[in-house]
Amino acid sequence: SWKDVPVDPFVMTHINYAFGHVNDTFDGVRIDNPERLKKIVDLKEINPELKVMLSIGGWGSGRFSEMASTAETRLSFAEDCLAIVEAYGLDGIDIDWEYPTSDAAGISSSPDDRENFNLLMKDLREVLGTGRLLTLASSAYAEYIDFHACEKYLDFVNIMTYDMANAPFHHAALYASENTEGTCVGAIAAHVEAGVPVSKLVLGVPFYGRGGTSMPRFVDYRNIKEEDGMVQMWDEKAQAPYLADKDGNLVLGYDTPKSLTLKCDYIKENGLLGV
């Protein structure tokens, strides 16, 4: 919502517009830059196969706990979601509550959030009906959400397989190595164990890197020169690239076309829904 970059509607199947938020009265939705949302929906005229959804939440977006705490506010929120879907011509709603029961993002939380989240998913599905998409963003290792209880209401789950660590570790590596704390394959396994069919899993991939204290989060690795004291390296175990300093330490983990291709191959070979 904070950009005005042109979008090619033929290079993807779904667009999640970020973000909507729970409103101040805990019973509806507020949309960031609704005019931008209308422009995104207009892309469906160019590619009728494109699906456009409103993603509600994001890091630091609160008031979920209050909204989900009563039957009245949950239903009112769900009905507002339906009204927005119909008004804008959307294909569904994506919930990005980061995270039920957690106040790490500076938002309100409650131990009851986990169960209330299940009730919210049930209300959203009943109000949206079976012909519209209902999805969510899930933390890498499937914490916070009771998927055994709510998976049946969901069309698919977008795993946030990024930001899993800071340098000197990869933040989005496919496999484990001495340079990883979390991995894509570990996150997939955690979601399957938590009750999500692999066919409903979408692997999140970042188009940015994460450094530590010596590197910024957003840097174009293609502009790094050896005279800057950095060398582009490849972690064979993790199947991931990284920038190393003069001492060989990982200072920025990121993805390239090579590592993204390997992730896509894994998705196809293992029956995931997409990326």
Salt bridges, closest charged atoms under 4 A:
ASP4 OD1 - ARG36 NH1 3.44
ASP24 OD1 - ARG63 NE 3.71
ASP32 OD2 - HIS21 NE2 2.76
ASP32 OD1 - ARG30 NH1 2.96
GLU35 OE2 - LYS38 NZ 3.11
GLU86 OE2 - ARG132 NH2 3.69
ASP91 OD2 - LYS44 NZ 2.84
ASP123 OD2 - ARG74 NE 3.24
GLU126 OE2 - LYS122 NZ 2.73
GLU151 OE2 - LYS200 NZ 2.57
ASP155 OD2 - ARG125 NH2 2.69
ASP163 OD1 - HIS171 ND1 3.70
ASP163 OD1 - ARG210 NH1 3.20
ASP163 OD2 - ARG217 NH2 3.32
GLU178 OE1 - LYS237 NZ 3.44
ASP220 OD2 - ARG222 NH2 2.94
ASP235 OD2 - HIS170 NE2 3.06
ASP247 OD2 - LYS246 NZ 3.64
ASP255 OD2 - LYS263 NZ 2.89
